[in-house]
Structures are given as structure tokens and as C-alpha cells.
Amino acid sequence: MALTACQTSHTSSTAASTAEAGGQAMTSPVSQIIFLDLELSRDSLTKESTVRLLNKTVTDGRMKNLPHQGHENGSGDLQCSLLSSVGQVLYSTAIPDPLANTLEYAAESGELQKKTFQLKQATFTLRAPYYPGTTHLLIEQLQEDKQLKEIARLTL
């Protein structure tokens, strides 16, 4: 199971302004981390994606500030948001499409080549700060028209 490097957003604002700013993160310091092992699959005919929660672990610790990866979001990428019981976004992060697998190899000419292919199923781990009151995980997928489509709302 691979740990997916995530592009994260943090903000130091009130809960009200957090919701207005797209709800990247709550303001209170967090001393726990949640690890969510997930399975993403995509139907080859309908292209519909489904997500299944495999395991949830909450452990003591703090998230280190991760530098932005510079990844430009593309079709198939995921937007994962931890929600409170009233639907308030407590934390949000973008994840490159786990089903897009890029293979690097040396061509006969000796040059490094890349080939990307689509998997039917993949497991990945979402790591995020844990906020008391977190009850749901919302997963949205970026479509070709650059709109987000909800593919899962999982109860934690």
C-alpha cells in the first residue's frame, strides 16, 4: 500500500472564514493524525468511480507542513475533505489520481521515457490532521470539464 503524497492547504482563520475560504483547515492546534486506507476503483464501461474505506487509524502526532508539490490538478484527481456532523469542512486536500500510474523506463536510445496508464483499482492512504467532531470523508473527483463530482461520502 503506497502512502500518497498530498498537496495540502492550511489556514489560520476562524471557523466561519474557513468555510468562506473553501474550508481548508480548522484553526485549533491538532495533536492527532488520522490515516484512512482507501480503495478506489473505476468501472471501465461507465467510467464511474467508487471508493471504499478499508481501515481508519487515529494516532498521536502532528502533521508537518508539507511543501506544495507543484502538481497541477487534472481530470481524475481527487479532492478529499474531512467533515463535521453538520457538514462543515474541517480539512481539505488534493490528491493526484491514484489510478493514473506513471512508469519510467530507459528506452533503447538510453533516454528516460515515461508512460502513463490507467489502473482499474488502486489502494491509497490519506493522512490528515484529526479534528474532534470529524464524522465524514467527502471525496470529489475532478472531471474533464474541471468540475468536481462527488464520488463518495463515507462515515468515519
N, CA, C and O of each residue as an XYZ file, in Angstrom:
624
protein
N       0.849     -1.156      0.000
C       0.000      0.000      0.000
C       0.900      1.226      0.000
O       1.766      1.342      0.868
N       0.730      2.118     -0.917
C       1.591      3.282     -1.018
C       0.985      4.454     -0.278
O      -0.230      4.651     -0.294
N       1.837      5.232      0.372
C       1.384      6.442      1.034
C       1.408      7.546      0.007
O       2.462      7.870     -0.540
N       0.270      8.120     -0.257
C       0.152      9.116     -1.306
C       0.616     10.467     -0.790
O       0.138     10.941      0.240
N       1.537     11.078     -1.497
C       1.948     12.428     -1.153
C       0.821     13.360     -1.550
O       0.308     13.302     -2.668
N       0.448     14.210     -0.626
C      -0.726     15.043     -0.844
C      -0.346     16.502     -0.900
O       0.591     16.938     -0.232
N      -1.059     17.238     -1.681
C      -0.945     18.671     -1.693
C      -1.965     19.167     -0.686
O      -3.163     18.945     -0.861
N      -1.503     19.846      0.382
C      -2.412     20.234      1.439
C      -2.538     21.730      1.540
O      -1.683     22.483      1.076
N      -3.620     22.142      2.155
C      -3.866     23.553      2.384
C      -4.176     23.750      3.847
O      -4.983     23.012      4.412
N      -3.557     24.724      4.471
C      -3.820     25.056      5.853
C      -4.107     26.547      5.929
O      -3.597     27.326      5.123
N      -4.932     26.946      6.907
C      -5.231     28.353      7.081
C      -5.369     28.650      8.562
O      -5.733     27.764      9.333
N      -5.089     29.864      8.972
C      -5.216     30.260     10.369
C      -6.301     31.308     10.482
O      -6.013     32.487     10.685
N      -7.534     30.888     10.353
C      -8.658     31.804     10.411
C      -9.728     31.225     11.306
O      -9.588     30.110     11.807
N     -10.783     31.965     11.508
C     -11.881     31.449     12.310
C     -12.637     30.409     11.517
O     -12.486     30.315     10.299
N     -13.451     29.629     12.204
C     -14.217     28.586     11.521
C     -15.136     29.188     10.483
O     -15.342     28.589      9.427
N     -15.696     30.360     10.750
C     -16.600     30.996      9.788
C     -15.847     31.396      8.533
O     -16.319     31.152      7.423
N     -14.681     32.008      8.697
C     -13.947     32.403      7.497
C     -13.326     31.210      6.810
O     -13.063     31.261      5.608
N     -13.083     30.128      7.547
C     -12.586     28.906      6.925
C     -13.599     28.386      5.931
O     -13.236     27.988      4.824
N     -14.870     28.384      6.313
C     -15.914     27.911      5.402
C     -15.986     28.811      4.177
O     -16.181     28.327      3.062
N     -15.831     30.121      4.377
C     -15.890     31.044      3.249
C     -14.709     30.864      2.310
O     -14.846     31.033      1.098
N     -13.550     30.523      2.863
C     -12.339     30.408      2.052
C     -12.186     29.035      1.431
O     -11.106     28.691      0.950
N     -13.223     28.263      1.433
C     -13.134     26.938      0.841
C     -12.851     25.873      1.872
O     -12.714     24.697      1.534
N     -12.761     26.275      3.136
C     -12.645     25.337      4.237
C     -11.411     24.477      4.206
O     -11.534     23.256      4.296
N     -10.221     25.045      4.084
C      -9.034     24.208      4.037
C      -8.735     23.549      5.374
O      -8.409     22.362      5.399
N      -8.832     24.273      6.492
C      -8.500     23.665      7.774
C      -9.103     24.456      8.920
O      -9.341     25.659      8.809
N      -9.348     23.760     10.028
C      -9.799     24.417     11.248
C      -8.607     25.114     11.874
O      -7.473     24.929     11.434
N      -8.861     25.921     12.907
C      -7.807     26.741     13.477
C      -7.135     26.138     14.687
O      -5.967     26.435     14.939
N      -7.826     25.296     15.456
C      -7.248     24.806     16.693
C      -6.072     23.875     16.402
O      -6.092     23.117     15.433
N      -5.034     23.944     17.266
C      -3.908     23.044     17.060
C      -4.369     21.597     17.216
O      -5.213     21.285     18.056
N      -3.808     20.737     16.406
C      -4.213     19.345     16.394
C      -3.036     18.499     16.845
O      -1.914     18.680     16.372
N      -3.299     17.565     17.772
C      -2.221     16.721     18.251
C      -2.445     15.258     17.881
O      -1.836     14.358     18.458
N      -3.332     15.033     16.905
C      -3.555     13.684     16.411
C      -3.600     13.697     14.888
O      -3.920     14.709     14.265
N      -3.269     12.545     14.307
C      -3.292     12.367     12.856
C      -4.216     11.195     12.559
O      -4.212     10.191     13.270
N      -5.014     11.334     11.494
C      -5.867     10.241     11.054
C      -5.296      9.674      9.760
O      -4.935     10.417      8.848
N      -5.221      8.354      9.695
C      -4.793      7.646      8.498
C      -6.000      6.873      7.981
O      -6.575      6.056      8.701
N      -6.377      7.127      6.754
C      -7.501      6.427      6.133
C      -6.995      5.627      4.948
O      -6.518      6.196      3.966
N      -7.098      4.307      5.040
C      -6.729      3.436      3.930
C      -7.969      3.280      3.062
O      -9.018      2.841      3.535
N      -7.844      3.638      1.801
C      -8.976      3.670      0.881
C      -8.683      2.855     -0.370
O      -7.529      2.652     -0.748
N      -9.752      2.395     -0.999
C      -9.640      1.689     -2.271
C     -10.496      2.433     -3.289
O     -11.686      2.660     -3.069
N      -9.884      2.806     -4.393
C     -10.575      3.493     -5.481
C     -10.653      2.553     -6.663
O      -9.656      1.944     -7.048
N     -11.844      2.433     -7.241
C     -11.987      1.643     -8.461
C     -12.842      2.412     -9.448
O     -13.696      3.212     -9.064
N     -12.602      2.162    -10.716
C     -13.332      2.850    -11.783
C     -13.847      1.812    -12.760
O     -13.083      0.986    -13.262
N     -15.152      1.855    -13.031
C     -15.776      0.939    -13.979
C     -15.276      1.281    -15.377
O     -15.353      2.436    -15.794
N     -14.768      0.299    -16.099
C     -14.183      0.558    -17.418
C     -15.231      0.958    -18.460
O     -14.902      1.638    -19.432
N     -16.484      0.546    -18.270
C     -17.531      0.903    -19.235
C     -18.177      2.253    -18.938
O     -18.277      3.111    -19.814
N     -18.614      2.430    -17.690
C     -19.337      3.658    -17.342
C     -18.406      4.778    -16.894
O     -18.818      5.936    -16.841
N     -17.160      4.451    -16.571
C     -16.166      5.404    -16.069
C     -16.542      5.975    -14.700
O     -15.968      6.974    -14.267
N     -17.510      5.342    -14.012
C     -17.914      5.780    -12.678
C     -16.906      5.267    -11.656
O     -16.472      4.116    -11.717
N     -16.542      6.132    -10.721
C     -15.584      5.774     -9.680
C     -16.306      5.462     -8.379
O     -17.333      6.065     -8.065
N     -15.763      4.517     -7.628
C     -16.273      4.196     -6.297
C     -15.106      4.133     -5.331
O     -13.989      3.774     -5.703
N     -15.384      4.489     -4.077
C     -14.364      4.491     -3.041
C     -14.876      3.674     -1.868
O     -16.049      3.747     -1.502
N     -13.975      2.898     -1.290
C     -14.317      2.076     -0.136
C     -13.279      2.316      0.953
O     -12.077      2.322      0.689
N     -13.759      2.515      2.191
C     -12.873      2.678      3.337
C     -12.428      1.308      3.816
O     -13.259      0.471      4.166
N     -11.109      1.071      3.834
C     -10.567     -0.213      4.255
C     -10.189     -0.216      5.732
O     -10.406     -1.205      6.431
N      -9.621      0.902      6.208
C      -9.140      0.963      7.578
C      -9.016      2.423      8.003
O      -8.727      3.297      7.187
N      -9.238      2.672      9.289
C      -9.087      4.011      9.876
C      -8.239      3.888     11.121
O      -8.499      3.039     11.974
N      -7.218      4.738     11.232
C      -6.360      4.763     12.410
C      -6.158      6.205     12.838
O      -5.815      7.058     12.019
N      -6.369      6.482     14.116
C      -6.082      7.792     14.688
C      -4.941      7.596     15.665
O      -5.003      6.729     16.537
N      -3.891      8.407     15.520
C      -2.710      8.260     16.360
C      -2.230      9.632     16.820
O      -2.530     10.644     16.187
N      -1.488      9.662     17.915
C      -0.925     10.918     18.391
C       0.144     11.394     17.419
O       0.855     10.588     16.819
N       0.250     12.689     17.270
C       1.254     13.277     16.395
C       0.742     14.537     15.755
O      -0.435     14.875     15.877
N       1.614     15.225     15.081
C       1.261     16.460     14.382
C       1.710     16.354     12.939
O       2.743     15.759     12.631
N       0.913     16.942     12.063
C       1.282     16.984     10.646
C       2.405     18.004     10.475
O       2.340     19.110     11.012
N       3.408     17.629      9.741
C       4.445     18.583      9.363
C       3.927     19.356      8.163
O       3.170     18.819      7.354
N       4.324     20.595      8.045
C       3.927     21.366      6.871
C       4.630     20.794      5.660
O       5.858     20.795      5.575
N       3.836     20.307      4.730
C       4.394     19.738      3.509
C       4.469     20.821      2.446
O       3.502     21.559      2.259
N       5.588     20.936      1.746
C       5.656     21.913      0.662
C       4.696     21.507     -0.451
O       4.469     20.321     -0.692
N       4.147     22.491     -1.114
C       3.261     22.183     -2.239
C       4.081     21.501     -3.323
O       5.189     21.926     -3.651
N       3.521     20.454     -3.860
C       4.220     19.636     -4.836
C       4.297     20.279     -6.216
O       5.066     19.825     -7.064
N       3.516     21.325     -6.455
C       3.511     21.951     -7.767
C       2.701     21.154     -8.766
O       2.776     21.404     -9.968
N       1.933     20.203     -8.286
C       1.096     19.371     -9.144
C      -0.116     20.172     -9.585
O      -0.863     20.689     -8.755
N      -0.309     20.273    -10.883
C      -1.495     20.945    -11.401
C      -2.607     19.910    -11.497
O      -2.441     18.857    -12.114
N      -3.743     20.222    -10.879
C      -4.845     19.269    -10.853
C      -5.348     18.979    -12.256
O      -5.506     19.881    -13.079
N      -5.596     17.692    -12.510
C      -6.094     17.259    -13.804
C      -7.269     16.325    -13.641
O      -7.629     15.956    -12.524
N      -7.852     15.952    -14.728
C      -9.002     15.061    -14.732
C      -8.677     13.775    -13.980
O      -7.644     13.151    -14.224
N      -9.560     13.383    -13.066
C      -9.369     12.178    -12.276
C      -8.788     12.426    -10.903
O      -8.875     11.556    -10.037
N      -8.192     13.600    -10.674
C      -7.636     13.910     -9.364
C      -8.759     13.997     -8.337
O      -9.911     14.265     -8.681
N      -8.413     13.769     -7.081
C      -9.397     13.729     -6.013
C      -9.264     14.933     -5.091
O      -8.158     15.405     -4.828
N     -10.391     15.422     -4.606
C     -10.449     16.428     -3.553
C     -11.059     15.722     -2.354
O     -12.216     15.305     -2.403
N     -10.292     15.584     -1.273
C     -10.743     14.859     -0.081
C     -10.947     15.861      1.047
O     -10.053     16.651      1.350
N     -12.128     15.828      1.669
C     -12.463     16.765      2.731
C     -12.998     16.014      3.943
O     -13.874     15.159      3.818
N     -12.462     16.341      5.117
C     -12.988     15.816      6.365
C     -14.085     16.756      6.828
O     -13.888     17.970      6.870
N     -15.251     16.197      7.178
C     -16.419     16.997      7.516
C     -16.882     16.740      8.938
O     -16.688     15.654      9.486
N     -17.504     17.769      9.532
C     -18.154     17.618     10.827
C     -19.552     17.050     10.602
O     -19.973     16.854      9.462
N     -20.262     16.789     11.684
C     -21.609     16.222     11.573
C     -22.589     17.179     10.897
O     -23.613     16.742     10.373
N     -22.288     18.481     10.903
C     -23.168     19.455     10.240
C     -22.662     19.816      8.840
O     -23.200     20.721      8.203
N     -21.634     19.115      8.361
C     -21.141     19.325      7.004
C     -20.079     20.389      6.865
O     -19.708     20.737      5.744
N     -19.573     20.923      7.974
C     -18.511     21.919      7.912
C     -17.204     21.252      7.510
O     -16.855     20.201      8.047
N     -16.477     21.854      6.568
C     -15.192     21.311      6.137
C     -14.149     21.625      7.208
O     -13.870     22.788      7.498
N     -13.581     20.572      7.788
C     -12.558     20.722      8.815
C     -11.157     20.706      8.224
O     -10.244     21.334      8.761
N     -10.989     19.989      7.122
C      -9.686     19.861      6.457
C      -9.932     19.396      5.033
O     -10.847     18.613      4.776
N      -9.119     19.878      4.115
C      -9.272     19.510      2.718
C      -7.903     19.376      2.069
O      -6.979     20.127      2.381
N      -7.782     18.410      1.158
C      -6.522     18.202      0.455
C      -6.791     17.638     -0.941
O      -7.799     16.967     -1.165
N      -5.892     17.912     -1.865
C      -5.981     17.381     -3.232
C      -4.993     16.231     -3.385
O      -3.869     16.291     -2.889
N      -5.433     15.176     -4.084
C      -4.600     14.003     -4.319
C      -4.590     13.702     -5.813
O      -5.652     13.608     -6.428
N      -3.408     13.550     -6.407
C      -3.359     13.141     -7.816
C      -4.076     11.806     -8.003
O      -4.082     10.974     -7.096
N      -4.666     11.603     -9.149
C      -5.455     10.403     -9.448
C      -4.675      9.137     -9.102
O      -3.662      8.850     -9.740
N      -5.130      8.368     -8.096
C      -4.423      7.142     -7.723
C      -4.454      6.070     -8.808
O      -3.643      5.144     -8.784
N      -5.380      6.185     -9.756
C      -5.481      5.181    -10.818
C      -4.568      5.488    -12.008
O      -4.396      4.644    -12.888
N      -3.992      6.670    -12.039
C      -3.065      7.032    -13.111
C      -1.662      6.604    -12.678
O      -1.061      7.228    -11.804
N      -1.155      5.561    -13.279
C       0.140      5.010    -12.923
C       1.158      5.401    -13.987
O       0.986      5.090    -15.165
N       2.215      6.083    -13.567
C       3.259      6.506    -14.496
C       4.479      5.625    -14.302
O       4.992      5.485    -13.192
N       4.926      5.044    -15.378
C       6.083      4.157    -15.382
C       7.215      4.857    -16.119
O       7.033      5.333    -17.240
N       8.383      4.917    -15.489
C       9.565      5.480    -16.145
C      10.496      4.329    -16.513
O      10.688      3.393    -15.737
N      11.065      4.416    -17.698
C      11.954      3.353    -18.150
C      12.987      3.933    -19.118
O      12.802      5.013    -19.678
N      14.060      3.199    -19.294
C      15.108      3.615    -20.226
C      14.798      3.021    -21.591
O      14.671      1.805    -21.733
N      14.678      3.876    -22.588
C      14.428      3.424    -23.958
C      15.718      2.849    -24.534
O      16.790      2.982    -23.945
N      15.595      2.209    -25.692
C      16.781      1.625    -26.333
C      17.840      2.683    -26.628
O      19.032      2.378    -26.673
N      17.406      3.923    -26.828
C      18.341      5.016    -27.097
C      19.066      5.465    -25.834
O      20.003      6.260    -25.907
N      18.638      4.959    -24.669
C      19.258      5.342    -23.408
C      18.550      6.500    -22.725
O      18.864      6.840    -21.585
N      17.585      7.112    -23.429
C      16.855      8.229    -22.832
C      15.766      7.709    -21.899
O      15.206      6.632    -22.101
N      15.489      8.501    -20.884
C      14.438      8.151    -19.939
C      13.083      8.483    -20.556
O      12.865      9.600    -21.024
N      12.183      7.517    -20.556
C      10.847      7.686    -21.142
C       9.806      7.493    -20.040
O      10.062      6.824    -19.040
N       8.628      8.089    -20.238
C       7.510      7.921    -19.313
C       6.307      7.411    -20.076
O       6.052      7.803    -21.215
N       5.573      6.527    -19.420
C       4.325      6.047    -19.981
C       3.306      6.019    -18.849
O       3.576      5.472    -17.780
N       2.136      6.609    -19.082
C       1.079      6.631    -18.085
C      -0.055      5.735    -18.557
O      -0.484      5.800    -19.709
N      -0.534      4.890    -17.635
C      -1.667      4.032    -17.960
C      -2.633      4.024    -16.786
O      -2.245      4.310    -15.654
N      -3.875      3.700    -17.055
C      -4.940      3.725    -16.063
C      -5.141      2.346    -15.444
O      -5.312      1.355    -16.153
N      -5.117      2.297    -14.126
C      -5.437      1.088    -13.399
C      -6.949      1.008    -13.216
O      -7.633      2.029    -13.278
N      -7.467     -0.173    -12.995
C      -8.898     -0.339    -12.709
C      -9.170     -0.146    -11.223
O     -10.267      0.250    -10.831
N      -8.157     -0.431    -10.393
C      -8.326     -0.367     -8.948
C      -6.988     -0.025     -8.308
O      -5.935     -0.468     -8.767
N      -7.041      0.779     -7.229
C      -5.819      1.117     -6.502
C      -6.165      1.411     -5.052
O      -7.249      1.905     -4.744
N      -5.227      1.100     -4.169
C      -5.379      1.476     -2.767
C      -4.432      2.629     -2.485
O      -3.352      2.723     -3.068
N      -4.854      3.505     -1.582
C      -4.018      4.631     -1.195
C      -4.368      5.021      0.230
O      -5.422      4.650      0.746
N      -3.478      5.771      0.860
C      -3.679      6.212      2.234
C      -3.763      7.725      2.269
O      -2.906      8.428      1.734
N      -4.813      8.208      2.909
C      -4.980      9.635      3.140
C      -4.516      9.914      4.556
O      -5.006      9.297      5.502
N      -3.590     10.824      4.710
C      -3.082     11.233      6.019
C      -3.499     12.674      6.237
O      -3.277     13.525      5.376
N      -4.111     12.958      7.400
C      -4.613     14.302      7.662
C      -4.620     14.568      9.158
O      -4.613     13.630      9.956
N      -4.633     15.852      9.548
C      -4.802     16.142     10.968
C      -6.193     15.681     11.405
O      -7.158     15.808     10.652
N      -6.292     15.145     12.622
C      -7.581     14.682     13.125
C      -8.191     15.763     14.006
O      -7.560     16.230     14.954
N      -9.395     16.149     13.694
C     -10.137     17.127     14.469
C     -11.270     16.415     15.198
O     -12.020     15.655     14.586
N     -11.400     16.658     16.508
C     -12.555     16.093     17.215
C     -13.833     16.550     16.504
O     -13.933     17.705     16.090
N     -14.774     15.679     16.367
C     -16.012     16.028     15.672
C     -15.992     15.639     14.206
O     -16.980     15.850     13.502
N     -14.885     15.074     13.726
C     -14.826     14.599     12.346
C     -15.723     13.368     12.224
O     -15.527     12.379     12.931
N     -16.707     13.432     11.324
C     -17.632     12.304     11.185
C     -17.683     11.720      9.781
O     -18.073     10.565      9.608
N     -17.292     12.502      8.772
C     -17.414     12.033      7.390
C     -16.189     12.401      6.564
O     -15.459     13.341      6.878
N     -15.991     11.641      5.511
C     -14.988     11.946      4.492
C     -15.730     12.130      3.179
O     -16.415     11.222      2.708
N     -15.587     13.309      2.595
C     -16.176     13.611      1.293
C     -15.071     13.503      0.254
O     -14.023     14.135      0.386
N     -15.310     12.698     -0.785
C     -14.340     12.574     -1.870
C     -15.010     13.008     -3.157
O     -16.038     12.468     -3.564
N     -14.396     14.002     -3.788
C     -14.878     14.509     -5.071
C     -13.787     14.285     -6.103
O     -12.598     14.283     -5.784
N     -14.212     14.096     -7.350
C     -13.265     13.831     -8.428
C     -13.372     14.937     -9.464
O     -14.469     15.336     -9.854
N     -12.215     15.430     -9.905
C     -12.173     16.463    -10.928
C     -12.498     15.835    -12.282
O     -11.833     14.897    -12.722
N     -13.527     16.366    -12.929
C     -13.968     15.848    -14.225
C     -13.227     16.556    -15.360
O     -12.515     17.533    -15.127
N     -13.392     16.071    -16.563
C     -12.719     16.672    -17.720
C     -13.123     18.124    -17.931
O     -12.338     18.918    -18.450
N     -14.364     18.483    -17.523
C     -14.828     19.868    -17.668
C     -14.391     20.739    -16.492
O     -14.876     21.860    -16.341
N     -13.477     20.234    -15.655
C     -12.893     20.932    -14.499
C     -13.880     21.135    -13.359
O     -13.618     21.932    -12.458
N     -15.011     20.429    -13.377
C     -15.988     20.484    -12.293
C     -15.742     19.308    -11.349
O     -15.344     18.227    -11.781
N     -15.984     19.532    -10.053
C     -15.862     18.456     -9.079
C     -17.162     17.678     -9.003
O     -18.244     18.264     -8.965
N     -17.053     16.342     -8.980
C     -18.217     15.466     -8.869
C     -18.029     14.601     -7.624
O     -16.995     13.952     -7.465
N     -19.030     14.596     -6.744
C     -18.961     13.776     -5.545
C     -19.000     12.298     -5.941
O     -19.897     11.856     -6.658
N     -18.006     11.545     -5.457
C     -18.000     10.113     -5.737
C     -18.190      9.279     -4.486
O     -18.514      8.095     -4.571
N     -17.987      9.895     -3.303
C     -18.183      9.153     -2.063
C     -18.351     10.113     -0.892
O     -17.727     11.172     -0.838
N     -19.207      9.717      0.042
C     -19.356     10.403      1.335
C     -19.386      9.274      2.364
O     -20.411      8.629      2.582
N     -18.223      9.058      2.992
C     -18.050      7.919      3.880
C     -18.181      8.335      5.344
O     -17.669      9.378      5.749
N     -18.860      7.524      6.120
C     -18.962      7.758      7.555
C     -17.731      7.186      8.219
O     -17.354      6.036      7.994
N     -17.110      8.017      9.046
C     -15.899      7.579      9.755
C     -16.318      7.153     11.114
O     -15.482      6.738     11.917
